[in-house]
Amino acid sequence: MTDRMPRLLFVALAFGYAFLYVPILTLIVYSFNESRLVTVWSGFSLKWWGELLRNETMLDAALLSFQIALVNACVATVLGTMAGFALARYPRFAGRTAFAGLIAAPLVMPEVIMGIATLLLFVALDQLLGWPERGFTTIAIAHITFSLAFVAVVVQSRLADFDRSVEEAAMDLGARPFTVFRTITLPLIAPALVSGWLLAFTLSMDDLILTQFVAGPQSQTLPMLIYSSVRLGVSPQVNVLATIIVTVVAIAVVIAGWLMNRTRQRQMRDVQAAARAA
């Protein structure tokens, strides 16, 4: 029985990886297909890569999605980190339960409900203040609203296991709070910040439902464009663009993993040096 369990686990793991990655590999292979039919292989060609470079509509949508995702990831990481610190470091401030509920709400609320609520808010603000105009700004605000919740959860979970004795020792030696945060706290929670940033960026690039509610008539993100084109038939250019995105994301994940591993090794060396000095 014990001999069969590792085999079953291996088979289940292999099936899971195949289920996740075989479609992606197929998409990459068919991005070099000469045929217009995305499921029929007719020979190797870079034809559709050239067609994509001439498709201004798709390139503009990809650029808009990238810009929104970049703004969303940066702002959501800052705000989510602040929220995570508040929840982890101050467990008994007034209104903490309500604040925690507001942070967690986007995690469990259907995007359709969030989209309707956000749209009504923007319509009311536009009638009262004439701002914001539906487009880049409204999409970015909507994405930040739900992305910061994910960042806050990641940062809070990292701070929950944080050994504060290191910070206390630094302050006992005369370090100021900001210096302690910059030189000790920030490097230790850097993996959580990188993970939260990547998660917020991915959520924004991938979002369709919420974006459809708050986007203006002149704003079309990449998911919106792909969804509308899929209903009329999948273009091989979608495979090419998806291949580019997968490649960029894979490179970003590898770099992030390398940076986190390097930070972890540096921390271990510092701890070992401190132990030898003691």
BAFI-3210 file (N, C-alpha, C; in Angstrom, 3 decimals, decimal comma, padded with zeros to 6 digits):
// residues 278
n [1|2|3|4|5|6|7|8|9|10|11|12|13|14|15|16|17|18|19|20|21|22|23|24|25|26|27|28|29|30|31|32|33|34|35|36|37|38|39|40|41|42|43|44|45|46|47|48|49|50|51|52|53|54|55|56|57|58|59|60|61|62|63|64|65|66|67|68|69|70|71|72|73|74|75|76|77|78|79|80|81|82|83|84|85|86|87|88|89|90|91|92|93|94|95|96|97|98|99|100|101|102|103|104|105|106|107|108|109|110|111|112|113|114|115|116|117|118|119|120|121|122|123|124|125|126|127|128|129|130|131|132|133|134|135|136|137|138|139|140|141|142|143|144|145|146|147|148|149|150|151|152|153|154|155|156|157|158|159|160|161|162|163|164|165|166|167|168|169|170|171|172|173|174|175|176|177|178|179|180|181|182|183|184|185|186|187|188|189|190|191|192|193|194|195|196|197|198|199|200|201|202|203|204|205|206|207|208|209|210|211|212|213|214|215|216|217|218|219|220|221|222|223|224|225|226|227|228|229|230|231|232|233|234|235|236|237|238|239|240|241|242|243|244|245|246|247|248|249|250|251|252|253|254|255|256|257|258|259|260|261|262|263|264|265|266|267|268|269|270|271|272|273|274|275|276|277|278]
n.u [000,834|001,932|003,849|002,349|001,160|003,053|003,254|000,642|000,336|002,271|001,216|-001,166|-000,095|001,310|-000,813|-002,197|-000,304|-000,113|-002,720|-002,729|-000,590|-000,265|-002,282|-001,257|001,264|000,405|-000,899|001,297|002,768|000,969|000,990|002,897|001,815|000,956|-001,588|-004,840|-006,753|-006,982|-006,766|-005,752|-002,874|-000,624|001,938|005,131|005,407|006,012|004,075|001,769|002,870|003,964|001,564|000,367|001,983|001,171|-001,386|-002,985|-005,135|-005,210|-002,673|-002,864|-004,826|-003,481|-001,369|-002,805|-003,921|-001,566|-000,521|-002,548|-002,442|000,144|000,042|-001,979|-000,787|001,399|000,207|-001,703|000,001|001,333|-000,846|-002,074|-000,006|000,179|-002,372|-002,116|-000,082|-001,435|-003,442|-001,925|-000,095|-001,511|-003,724|-005,950|-007,214|-009,686|-012,539|-011,398|-012,512|-014,501|-012,856|-011,222|-013,206|-013,982|-011,638|-011,486|-013,769|-013,705|-012,530|-014,384|-016,686|-018,841|-017,703|-019,482|-021,311|-019,555|-018,831|-021,250|-021,764|-019,479|-019,761|-022,146|-021,211|-019,276|-020,899|-022,494|-020,509|-019,648|-021,903|-022,026|-019,456|-018,311|-016,278|-014,837|-013,905|-015,111|-012,943|-009,486|-008,866|-011,103|-011,071|-008,568|-008,914|-010,988|-009,722|-007,648|-009,130|-010,015|-007,651|-005,871|-006,782|-005,923|-003,160|-002,950|-003,685|-001,598|000,664|-000,085|-000,161|002,536|003,655|002,532|004,088|006,377|009,384|009,568|011,516|013,917|013,581|013,127|015,574|017,233|016,190|016,759|019,452|019,651|018,648|016,505|012,875|012,160|014,566|014,854|012,659|013,379|015,850|015,564|012,846|011,615|013,365|012,925|010,236|010,144|009,817|007,033|006,012|006,839|005,449|002,801|002,742|003,092|000,812|-001,252|-000,721|-001,167|-003,894|-005,091|-004,351|-005,790|-008,444|-011,878|-014,711|-015,250|-013,993|-015,537|-017,788|-016,931|-015,403|-014,955|-016,529|-014,461|-012,392|-010,746|-009,701|-007,248|-008,355|-011,093|-011,064|-010,155|-012,214|-014,404|-013,525|-013,304|-015,904|-016,548|-014,852|-011,700|-008,729|-005,533|-003,692|-004,256|-003,160|-000,460|-000,119|-000,791|001,307|003,472|002,774|002,770|005,470|006,719|005,612|006,598|009,354|009,383|008,510|010,604|012,746|011,789|011,713|014,440|015,441|014,144|015,219|017,883|017,725|016,906|019,138|021,046|020,009|020,292|023,097|023,677|022,494|024,041|026,539|026,041|025,578|028,108|029,574|028,446]
n.v [-001,210|001,197|001,479|001,961|004,427|006,635|006,388|006,830|009,468|010,666|010,234|011,690|014,232|014,594|014,530|016,819|018,883|018,528|019,145|021,854|023,015|021,931|023,043|025,671|025,291|024,248|026,463|028,177|026,765|026,789|029,453|029,788|028,748|028,379|028,307|029,828|028,704|027,918|025,441|023,685|022,389|023,579|024,052|025,585|029,040|032,574|034,329|035,326|036,663|038,887|039,987|040,684|042,786|044,722|045,168|047,585|048,010|045,806|046,042|048,552|047,974|046,070|047,646|049,544|047,844|046,953|049,368|050,088|047,855|048,139|050,601|049,903|047,737|048,954|051,020|049,518|047,794|049,546|050,668|048,286|047,170|049,027|048,636|045,932|046,155|047,682|045,888|043,775|044,802|046,411|045,238|046,015|048,485|051,107|050,304|048,229|045,751|046,437|047,632|045,464|043,875|045,443|045,362|042,642|042,208|042,499|040,062|038,061|038,919|038,786|039,628|040,814|042,135|043,941|045,372|046,609|048,210|049,850|051,157|052,621|054,329|055,845|057,065|058,676|060,363|061,616|063,101|064,846|066,014|066,047|064,322|061,053|060,836|058,224|055,631|055,232|056,127|055,359|052,599|051,951|052,782|051,066|048,564|048,830|048,905|046,254|044,817|045,632|044,325|041,681|042,057|043,069|040,845|039,063|040,462|040,799|038,122|037,505|039,257|038,224|036,076|037,297|038,050|040,203|040,839|041,397|043,955|045,345|044,994|046,480|049,068|049,376|049,694|052,220|052,879|054,681|054,624|054,762|054,068|051,464|050,285|050,591|049,231|046,760|045,716|046,095|044,685|042,062|041,564|041,729|039,536|039,058|041,494|041,518|039,261|040,123|042,331|041,119|039,513|041,443|042,745|040,661|040,066|042,431|042,555|040,397|040,862|041,030|041,176|043,208|045,336|045,712|046,972|049,501|050,663|053,133|054,183|054,544|053,101|050,143|047,252|044,575|041,969|042,524|042,963|040,471|038,819|039,791|039,208|036,445|035,553|035,902|034,244|032,768|034,507|033,846|035,711|036,202|033,993|034,561|036,955|036,053|034,254|036,015|037,381|035,272|034,573|036,938|037,098|034,704|035,214|037,380|036,117|034,305|036,093|037,420|035,264|034,681|037,055|036,992|034,650|035,380|037,463|036,002|034,339|036,281|037,239|034,946|034,756|037,103|036,540|034,340|035,584|037,394|035,593|034,388|036,595|037,104]
n.w [000,000|000,824|-001,134|-003,382|-002,969|-003,405|-006,197|-007,078|-006,210|-007,780|-010,343|-010,130|-009,720|-012,119|-013,938|-013,108|-013,667|-016,438|-017,200|-016,615|-018,084|-020,662|-022,441|-022,576|-023,738|-026,170|-027,230|-027,564|-029,513|-031,681|-032,269|-034,144|-036,372|-039,797|-040,886|-040,881|-039,347|-036,030|-034,915|-036,715|-037,979|-040,354|-041,063|-040,262|-039,525|-039,437|-039,967|-038,611|-036,505|-037,717|-038,649|-036,244|-035,353|-037,081|-036,358|-035,061|-033,342|-031,556|-030,413|-029,186|-027,291|-025,753|-024,783|-023,259|-021,299|-020,097|-019,049|-017,217|-015,525|-014,503|-013,089|-011,290|-009,886|-008,582|-006,977|-005,533|-004,143|-002,405|-000,887|-000,011|001,499|003,594|004,718|005,457|007,383|009,318|010,145|011,119|012,983|014,721|016,558|018,056|017,539|017,317|015,472|014,061|013,327|011,462|009,561|008,791|007,674|005,473|003,974|003,389|001,923|-001,011|-001,635|-001,390|-002,546|-005,364|-008,651|-010,372|-008,725|-007,500|-009,792|-010,582|-008,288|-008,267|-010,725|-010,310|-008,323|-009,723|-011,623|-009,981|-008,873|-011,196|-011,886|-009,727|-009,408|-011,886|-012,419|-012,088|-015,577|-017,560|-018,283|-018,574|-015,936|-014,324|-014,666|-013,562|-010,880|-010,073|-010,339|-008,483|-006,165|-005,651|-005,858|-003,870|-001,625|-001,891|-001,781|000,815|002,358|001,770|002,763|005,448|006,335|006,119|008,004|010,278|011,038|011,688|013,371|015,832|017,620|016,437|015,351|017,733|019,016|017,322|017,696|020,386|020,217|019,285|016,764|014,580|014,088|011,309|010,091|011,040|009,807|007,092|006,845|008,084|008,443|005,897|004,009|005,006|004,566|001,886|-000,016|000,266|-000,612|-003,295|-004,202|-003,763|-005,499|-008,027|-008,030|-007,964|-010,393|-012,236|-011,756|-012,622|-015,353|-016,253|-015,757|-016,613|-016,160|-014,173|-015,450|-017,757|-016,768|-015,886|-017,850|-020,398|-023,531|-025,334|-024,381|-024,433|-023,134|-023,207|-022,413|-022,918|-025,681|-026,639|-025,734|-027,189|-029,769|-029,730|-029,757|-032,375|-033,617|-033,136|-033,599|-035,074|-034,235|-031,620|-030,350|-030,774|-029,339|-026,797|-026,407|-026,230|-023,864|-021,993|-022,098|-021,156|-018,571|-017,484|-017,497|-015,712|-013,356|-012,926|-012,507|-010,218|-008,419|-008,323|-007,177|-004,655|-003,601|-003,505|-001,635|000,597|001,010|001,622|004,019|005,610|005,668|007,063|009,523|010,334|010,482|012,543|014,601|014,865|015,651|018,118]
ca.u [000,000|002,803|004,551|001,427|000,800|003,868|002,926|-000,630|000,581|003,018|000,284|-002,069|000,672|001,570|-002,072|-002,474|000,591|-000,495|-003,971|-002,452|000,440|-000,378|-002,958|-000,380|002,261|-000,287|-001,111|002,583|003,110|000,086|001,269|003,782|001,102|000,689|-003,012|-005,696|-007,491|-006,100|-006,688|-005,252|-001,471|-000,311|003,336|005,739|005,412|005,974|003,116|000,851|003,662|003,986|000,213|000,120|002,701|000,421|-002,734|-002,911|-006,201|-004,794|-001,507|-003,346|-005,513|-002,448|-000,660|-003,692|-003,991|-000,280|-000,420|-003,468|-001,921|001,333|-000,422|-002,721|000,120|002,202|-000,643|-002,283|001,043|001,543|-002,024|-002,257|001,018|-000,253|-003,501|-001,592|000,606|-002,436|-004,128|-000,991|000,628|-002,432|-004,884|-007,059|-007,618|-011,124|-013,016|-010,579|-013,361|-015,102|-011,776|-010,858|-014,291|-013,915|-010,489|-011,747|-014,979|-013,460|-012,083|-015,517|-017,830|-018,823|-017,250|-020,644|-021,812|-018,573|-018,901|-022,452|-021,576|-018,461|-020,339|-023,067|-020,404|-018,675|-021,973|-022,855|-019,413|-019,632|-023,006|-021,760|-018,166|-017,801|-015,066|-013,869|-014,405|-014,954|-011,820|-008,290|-008,925|-012,104|-010,615|-007,471|-009,464|-011,727|-008,764|-006,945|-010,059|-010,036|-006,302|-005,194|-007,203|-005,030|-001,846|-003,055|-003,695|-000,247|001,553|-000,502|000,271|003,995|003,943|002,064|005,202|007,558|010,019|009,752|012,666|014,984|013,320|013,314|017,012|017,788|015,798|017,506|020,803|019,588|018,131|015,203|011,851|012,221|015,764|014,541|011,764|014,084|016,984|015,247|011,497|011,347|014,001|012,369|008,916|010,258|009,149|005,583|005,725|006,983|004,323|001,601|002,816|002,840|-000,590|-002,075|-000,499|-001,836|-005,339|-005,510|-004,225|-006,721|-009,828|-012,820|-016,055|-015,252|-013,572|-016,639|-018,743|-016,414|-014,671|-015,690|-016,709|-013,210|-011,368|-010,893|-008,532|-006,960|-009,381|-012,324|-010,868|-010,088|-013,551|-015,266|-013,055|-013,560|-017,292|-016,606|-013,842|-010,391|-007,707|-004,185|-002,958|-004,466|-002,140|000,829|-000,102|-000,754|002,667|004,316|002,432|003,255|006,931|007,062|005,258|007,534|010,624|009,190|008,446|011,962|013,535|011,299|012,185|015,879|015,644|013,732|016,207|019,088|017,453|016,891|020,510|021,724|019,533|020,920|024,485|023,702|022,201|025,215|027,601|025,680|025,757|029,534|030,047|027,985]
ca.v [000,000|002,369|001,620|002,458|005,809|007,594|006,297|007,523|010,899|011,108|010,259|012,825|015,455|014,701|014,889|018,222|019,739|018,423|019,884|023,282|023,555|021,473|024,061|026,819|024,877|024,153|027,840|028,701|026,077|027,231|030,842|029,707|028,000|029,167|028,298|030,741|027,880|027,801|024,039|022,876|022,706|023,501|024,377|026,641|030,356|033,767|035,216|035,983|037,597|040,125|040,547|041,308|044,063|045,681|045,288|048,675|047,870|044,857|046,593|049,619|047,332|045,465|048,729|050,079|046,870|046,963|050,610|049,994|046,841|048,679|051,567|049,165|046,939|049,834|051,675|048,494|047,288|050,534|050,723|046,980|047,013|049,842|047,944|044,743|046,577|048,093|044,706|042,879|045,445|047,097|044,333|046,457|049,873|051,292|050,065|047,250|044,714|046,993|047,829|044,145|043,434|046,185|044,867|041,273|042,138|042,178|038,685|037,138|039,510|038,548|040,785|041,477|043,071|045,021|046,180|047,454|049,200|050,816|051,954|053,586|055,341|056,737|057,870|059,706|061,332|062,385|064,053|065,845|066,681|065,987|063,480|060,885|060,425|056,776|055,265|054,761|056,435|054,542|051,196|051,834|052,871|049,829|047,468|049,048|048,628|044,843|044,250|045,912|043,326|040,527|042,451|043,183|039,493|038,503|041,164|040,487|036,762|037,543|039,940|037,399|035,215|038,156|038,120|041,620|041,044|041,993|045,392|045,880|045,048|047,602|050,318|049,462|050,140|053,624|053,104|055,329|053,736|054,695|053,305|050,059|049,820|050,566|048,306|045,443|045,241|046,059|043,530|040,793|041,346|041,948|038,486|039,272|042,650|041,088|038,376|040,947|043,138|040,241|039,094|042,582|042,964|039,591|040,235|043,556|042,173|039,321|041,180|041,314|041,513|044,530|046,323|045,987|047,877|050,843|051,202|054,042|053,701|054,639|052,329|048,703|046,522|043,355|040,936|042,897|042,753|039,036|038,256|040,150|038,529|035,009|035,300|035,897|033,310|033,074|034,872|033,373|036,791|036,041|033,042|035,246|037,891|035,254|033,732|037,111|037,641|034,140|034,684|038,057|036,725|033,671|035,880|038,165|035,199|033,796|037,169|037,625|034,145|034,847|038,136|036,541|033,678|036,137|038,155|034,999|033,930|037,383|037,245|033,826|035,115|038,109|035,863|033,543|036,504|037,910|034,517|034,220|037,756|036,971]
ca.w [000,000|000,908|-002,411|-004,405|-002,709|-004,175|-007,623|-007,290|-006,058|-008,962|-011,472|-009,925|-009,940|-013,554|-014,590|-012,794|-014,447|-017,846|-017,352|-016,541|-018,973|-022,046|-023,265|-022,803|-024,726|-027,456|-027,689|-028,042|-030,760|-032,761|-032,642|-035,306|-037,396|-040,998|-041,181|-040,133|-038,396|-034,870|-034,490|-037,828|-038,247|-041,788|-041,311|-039,457|-040,171|-038,583|-040,631|-037,688|-035,692|-038,486|-038,656|-034,937|-035,300|-037,896|-035,805|-034,088|-032,351|-030,529|-029,723|-028,308|-026,161|-024,907|-024,107|-022,235|-020,209|-019,397|-018,279|-016,083|-014,601|-013,849|-012,087|-010,280|-009,061|-007,725|-005,979|-004,669|-003,257|-001,339|-000,021|000,615|002,534|004,730|005,350|006,100|008,594|010,308|010,665|011,803|014,078|015,641|016,599|018,911|017,340|017,156|014,119|013,367|012,738|010,252|008,588|008,264|006,806|004,221|003,214|002,932|001,103|-002,425|-001,810|-001,381|-003,252|-006,826|-009,431|-010,962|-007,710|-007,396|-010,994|-010,517|-007,238|-008,694|-011,801|-009,708|-007,633|-010,714|-012,228|-008,999|-008,802|-012,435|-011,828|-008,690|-009,544|-013,243|-012,388|-013,183|-016,881|-017,695|-019,134|-017,866|-014,503|-013,639|-014,664|-012,606|-009,523|-009,809|-010,159|-007,211|-005,071|-005,275|-005,826|-002,607|-000,646|-002,034|-001,269|002,267|002,931|001,642|003,688|006,810|006,655|006,317|009,266|011,393|011,435|011,768|014,688|016,121|018,498|015,623|015,321|019,080|019,288|016,566|018,343|021,650|019,873|018,890|015,419|014,506|013,496|009,847|009,742|011,305|008,744|005,811|006,812|008,653|008,156|004,453|003,358|005,455|003,969|000,442|-000,804|000,290|-001,462|-004,684|-004,501|-003,855|-006,721|-009,175|-007,976|-008,382|-011,826|-012,980|-011,619|-013,453|-016,761|-016,576|-015,383|-017,697|-015,706|-013,552|-016,451|-018,677|-016,131|-015,618|-019,003|-021,257|-024,911|-026,080|-023,672|-024,642|-022,653|-023,950|-022,193|-023,604|-027,114|-026,906|-025,524|-028,326|-030,980|-029,596|-030,138|-033,838|-034,113|-032,576|-034,581|-034,702|-033,579|-030,181|-029,908|-030,764|-028,223|-025,574|-026,289|-025,741|-022,467|-021,206|-022,024|-020,271|-017,201|-017,038|-017,195|-014,486|-012,223|-012,700|-011,908|-008,853|-007,614|-008,123|-006,219|-003,333|-003,144|-003,166|-000,370|001,660|001,269|002,293|005,393|006,311|005,910|008,124|010,794|010,690|010,903|013,870|015,577|015,109|016,401|019,508]
c.u [000,866|003,571|003,659|001,116|001,698|003,567|001,629|-000,465|001,325|002,099|-000,659|-001,359|000,952|000,316|-002,410|-001,608|000,234|-001,764|-003,726|-001,598|000,369|-001,153|-002,073|000,679|001,637|-000,521|000,178|002,958|002,270|000,227|002,213|003,135|000,789|-000,802|-003,758|-006,535|-006,576|-005,969|-006,164|-003,825|-001,173|001,128|003,809|005,772|005,402|004,978|002,294|001,578|003,770|002,631|-000,108|000,784|002,002|-001,007|-002,718|-003,975|-005,786|-003,597|-001,917|-004,047|-004,508|-001,684|-001,509|-003,783|-002,699|-000,136|-001,314|-002,936|-000,709|000,944|-001,127|-001,779|000,907|001,359|-001,233|-001,249|001,299|000,366|-002,258|-001,242|000,655|-001,415|-003,034|-000,852|-000,393|-003,117|-003,198|-000,369|-000,285|-003,729|-006,086|-007,418|-009,117|-011,521|-012,231|-011,442|-013,998|-014,043|-011,358|-011,937|-014,286|-012,758|-010,799|-012,932|-014,695|-013,020|-013,246|-016,718|-017,749|-018,460|-018,406|-021,205|-020,852|-018,632|-020,090|-022,281|-020,572|-018,991|-021,290|-022,313|-019,811|-019,718|-022,378|-021,770|-019,363|-020,740|-022,728|-020,519|-017,669|-016,530|-015,421|-014,565|-014,113|-013,878|-010,677|-008,425|-009,910|-011,682|-009,520|-007,991|-010,194|-010,783|-008,018|-007,837|-010,042|-008,634|-005,619|-005,595|-006,291|-003,638|-001,879|-003,020|-002,294|000,702|001,198|-000,049|001,782|004,331|003,491|003,172|006,493|008,073|010,365|010,926|013,845|014,808|013,571|014,786|017,660|017,430|016,491|018,920|020,815|019,065|016,751|014,189|011,927|013,440|015,543|013,652|012,514|015,132|016,649|013,896|011,268|012,069|013,395|011,000|008,949|009,637|007,629|005,192|005,814|005,821|003,027|001,577|002,492|001,380|-001,501|-001,939|-001,252|-003,352|-005,850|-005,440|-005,319|-008,189|-010,674|-014,142|-016,109|-014,915|-014,713|-017,648|-018,230|-015,667|-015,561|-015,790|-015,423|-012,089|-011,655|-009,603|-008,364|-007,973|-010,700|-012,211|-010,856|-011,460|-014,465|-014,832|-013,324|-014,978|-017,465|-015,642|-012,464|-009,399|-006,360|-003,353|-003,134|-003,450|-000,771|000,934|-000,048|000,631|003,613|004,052|002,955|004,769|007,361|006,770|006,223|008,881|010,517|009,163|009,833|012,829|013,106|011,765|013,665|016,164|015,268|014,716|017,505|018,910|017,482|018,299|021,301|021,302|020,169|022,388|024,603|023,450|023,400|026,366|027,320|025,880|027,237|030,095|029,638|028,794]
c.v [001,256|002,594|002,220|003,935|006,804|007,567|007,031|009,029|011,453|011,211|011,456|014,143|015,666|015,113|016,359|019,185|019,701|019,232|021,389|023,789|023,057|022,476|025,271|026,486|024,754|025,535|028,419|028,074|026,616|028,723|030,907|028,924|028,898|029,290|029,329|029,995|027,545|026,365|023,118|023,309|022,527|023,882|025,543|027,952|031,447|034,803|036,003|036,889|038,936|040,804|041,249|042,673|045,137|045,890|046,338|048,549|046,951|045,384|047,706|049,037|046,701|046,532|049,334|049,136|046,867|048,216|050,565|049,001|047,359|049,678|050,858|048,412|047,822|050,457|050,652|047,913|048,249|050,543|049,392|046,706|047,815|049,174|046,687|045,063|046,946|046,886|043,817|043,512|046,111|046,297|044,878|047,932|049,940|051,124|049,017|046,191|045,197|047,182|046,505|043,605|044,133|045,706|043,498|041,182|041,839|040,744|037,717|037,663|039,206|039,807|041,520|042,513|044,241|045,944|047,119|048,569|050,275|051,716|053,011|054,694|056,328|057,613|058,993|060,769|062,205|063,431|065,176|066,672|066,767|065,174|062,177|060,530|058,941|056,442|054,749|054,949|055,534|053,073|051,007|051,876|051,586|048,659|047,600|048,652|047,164|044,231|044,472|044,929|042,101|040,846|042,522|041,817|038,882|039,136|040,842|039,091|036,700|038,193|039,123|036,497|035,996|038,211|039,573|041,890|041,662|043,506|046,021|045,986|046,229|048,935|050,485|049,968|051,564|053,899|053,740|054,407|053,630|053,904|051,810|049,496|049,651|049,463|046,907|044,936|045,074|044,913|042,189|040,507|041,540|040,820|038,640|040,451|042,284|040,192|039,163|041,787|042,292|039,796|040,218|042,853|041,931|039,740|041,355|043,199|041,210|039,719|041,556|041,852|042,922|045,616|046,683|046,959|049,314|051,441|052,127|053,499|053,709|053,812|050,845|048,017|045,227|042,240|041,252|042,629|041,265|038,395|038,565|039,428|037,027|034,671|035,257|034,899|033,725|033,368|034,311|034,448|036,743|035,063|033,715|036,173|037,146|034,663|034,792|037,362|036,521|034,217|035,782|037,704|035,681|034,286|036,679|037,272|034,642|034,859|037,412|036,505|034,245|035,934|037,705|035,535|034,372|036,878|037,187|034,537|035,018|037,454|036,119|034,122|036,140|037,473|035,052|034,434|037,073|036,853|034,296|035,378|037,689|035,910]
c.w [000,000|-000,392|-003,490|-004,210|-003,447|-005,665|-007,935|-007,181|-007,272|-010,172|-011,356|-010,175|-011,425|-014,319|-014,337|-013,582|-015,932|-018,117|-017,383|-017,702|-020,418|-022,905|-023,552|-023,849|-026,119|-028,053|-028,257|-029,382|-031,919|-033,078|-033,841|-036,460|-038,590|-041,283|-040,342|-039,113|-037,222|-034,398|-035,580|-038,144|-039,733|-042,092|-040,462|-040,229|-039,110|-039,116|-039,629|-036,693|-036,418|-038,545|-037,341|-034,845|-036,124|-037,395|-034,696|-033,001|-031,216|-029,743|-028,765|-027,084|-025,210|-024,133|-023,000|-021,044|-019,405|-018,528|-017,044|-015,058|-013,842|-012,761|-010,944|-009,337|-008,097|-006,614|-005,011|-003,713|-002,105|-000,362|000,693|001,697|003,777|005,465|006,071|007,381|009,682|010,946|011,479|013,045|015,103|015,749|017,362|018,708|017,065|015,688|013,354|012,673|011,436|009,161|007,954|007,334|005,464|003,346|002,609|001,974|-000,373|-002,670|-001,967|-002,164|-004,745|-007,591|-010,087|-009,989|-007,558|-008,608|-010,982|-009,491|-007,654|-009,801|-011,247|-008,980|-008,628|-011,394|-011,281|-008,889|-010,049|-012,445|-010,824|-008,976|-010,984|-013,379|-011,712|-014,488|-017,072|-018,721|-018,287|-016,357|-013,781|-013,591|-013,616|-011,167|-009,158|-009,557|-008,838|-006,041|-004,665|-005,195|-004,490|-001,520|-000,692|-001,502|000,254|002,940|002,894|002,651|005,136|007,235|006,869|007,652|010,473|011,917|011,630|013,204|014,993|017,050|017,753|015,555|016,685|019,440|018,570|017,218|019,694|021,418|019,325|017,502|015,476|013,834|011,987|009,389|009,954|010,209|007,431|005,749|007,307|008,177|006,656|003,750|003,751|004,841|002,459|-000,383|-000,841|-000,597|-002,941|-005,089|-004,656|-005,108|-007,941|-009,206|-008,439|-009,871|-012,659|-012,929|-012,523|-014,933|-017,183|-016,403|-016,594|-017,162|-015,134|-014,564|-017,389|-018,083|-016,092|-016,800|-019,826|-022,670|-025,720|-025,451|-023,829|-024,205|-023,439|-023,668|-022,889|-025,101|-027,453|-026,752|-026,705|-029,603|-030,921|-030,021|-031,654|-034,455|-033,639|-033,692|-034,133|-034,023|-032,065|-029,612|-029,804|-029,561|-026,891|-025,337|-025,736|-024,258|-021,570|-021,033|-021,057|-018,814|-016,657|-016,674|-015,899|-013,249|-011,892|-012,028|-010,462|-007,932|-007,316|-007,092|-004,807|-002,760|-002,740|-001,841|000,801|002,008|001,993|003,756|006,206|006,607|007,032|009,485|011,261|011,152|012,279|014,937|015,888|015,924|017,870|020,249]
res [m|t|d|r|m|p|r|l|l|f|v|a|l|a|f|g|y|a|f|l|y|v|p|i|l|t|l|i|v|y|s|f|n|e|s|r|l|v|t|v|w|s|g|f|s|l|k|w|w|g|e|l|l|r|n|e|t|m|l|d|a|a|l|l|s|f|q|i|a|l|v|n|a|c|v|a|t|v|l|g|t|m|a|g|f|a|l|a|r|y|p|r|f|a|g|r|t|a|f|a|g|l|i|a|a|p|l|v|m|p|e|v|i|m|g|i|a|t|l|l|l|f|v|a|l|d|q|l|l|g|w|p|e|r|g|f|t|t|i|a|i|a|h|i|t|f|s|l|a|f|v|a|v|v|v|q|s|r|l|a|d|f|d|r|s|v|e|e|a|a|m|d|l|g|a|r|p|f|t|v|f|r|t|i|t|l|p|l|i|a|p|a|l|v|s|g|w|l|l|a|f|t|l|s|m|d|d|l|i|l|t|q|f|v|a|g|p|q|s|q|t|l|p|m|l|i|y|s|s|v|r|l|g|v|s|p|q|v|n|v|l|a|t|i|i|v|t|v|v|a|i|a|v|v|i|a|g|w|l|m|n|r|t|r|q|r|q|m|r|d|v|q|a|a|a|r|a|a]
***
